[in-house]
């Protein structure tokens, strides 16, 4: 299993909105960054990702599960852009803030710290466990 982080402004699409989509989930569309697109192309069904509220909140609020492999993004006719489908998996009881993540020396190399603008990011297993611990998820999913 691989781990990821999905960023969204809660006023545009929140974790609550993802939960409302139910088991079917929704496509993670509209991504127009090659690195983020390539991350989605590497995803497998069942991979988990942190759901991070950007700009407003600045915290990890939930965990999403990849439920469909990369496929053409239906929001564009440009075949270069693909997306995966995700669904809500679990709430994070004590959402870690960006400030807390940046202050944690175990997370100094995390993409969220180094590549702040990348909307779909890889997360290492060690980073996954640490953020889960910070968020009150024990044991980590």
N, C-alpha and C positions, 0 to 999 in steps of 0.2 A: 504494500500500500504506500502511496505517496501522499504528501500533505501540501496544502496550498493556502493562499489567503486571497479572498475576493473583497475588493473595496467598492463601496457604493455610498453616495450621499443619501442619508436617510430621507431627505425631502424628495428625492428622485425615486429611490427604491430601497426600502428598509428591510430589516430582517423580519419584521412583522408582516410586511407584504409578501415576503417569500414564504412564511408560514401559512399565509392565507391561500397560497397556490396548492397546498396539500401535497399528497404523495406524488402526483404527476410532476410537480415542480415547474420550472420555466427555463427558457433558454437564457444564458448569460450573454445577451447580445449587445451590440453597439460598441464593442471594443475595437479601437482602431490604432493599436500599437502592436508592432510585429513581435516584440518579446512577449507581451501578454498573450497574443494569439498563439505563439509557439508553445507557451506553457499550457494552454488549453488543449492543443493538439497532442501533448504528452500525457494528458489525464486518462485514467482508466475508470470504468464504472466501479463505484464503491470507494474511490478516493475521497478523503475528507478535506475540507478547507474552512479556515476561520472566516467568518463574515464580519468585516470591519466597517464601521460607520466612519466615513471620512468627512472632513470639513465641519460637520456638526456632530459633536460627541467625541470623536477621535478615540474610539475604543472597539475592542473585540467583543461583539455582543452575542454571537452565535456560532454554530458549526453547521456547515452545509455539506451535503453529500452529492457527488457527481452521479447522475442517474441516466445520462446519455452521452455517448462519445461525441467528439468534435464532428460538426456537420455545418453546411452552409448557413451563415447568418441571414435570417430572413428579412433583416432590416436594411439590406443592401443588395444590389444586383452585381456587385463586384465579387467575383469568385475567390479573391485572395482572403476574404474575411470569413472565418469560421468561429463557432462557439460551441460550448457544451451546455447541457441542461443540468441544473442543480435543484435540490430540494432541501428544505430545512431538516436538520437532523437533531439538533439539541441547542437549547439556550445555554449561555454561559452565565452562571449564577452571580458572579462578581466581575463584571466586564473590565479587564485590564485596559488602562488608558495608554495612549501613545507615550505620554510622559513616563509612566511606570515601565513600559517596555524599553524605552531609551535609557532609563536609569539602571536597568538590570544588566550587569556585565556579561551574563550568560547569553544575552541576546544582542551583543554589540555588532555581530556580523549578519544579523537578520535582514532580509531584503526590506522589510518595513522600515528599518532604521536607515539603511544605506540608499535605497531606491524609492524614496517616499512617493513618487508620482506613478509608479507602475501599478496598474489596476488589478492584475492577476499575477501573483507572486508564488514562487516555491517556498516551502517551509521545511527545514530539516527535521528529522525525528526528534533530535535533542531540543530544538526550538519548540516543536509541537508540545512536547512533554512539559517544558517550562512554562509556556503560556497557559496551557491547561491547568497546571498547578496554581499559577497566579490567579486564574479565573475561578478557582474553587471546584475544578473537575478532578476528582481523585477516585479511582484511578482514571488516567486519561483515556478517552475513547479510542 
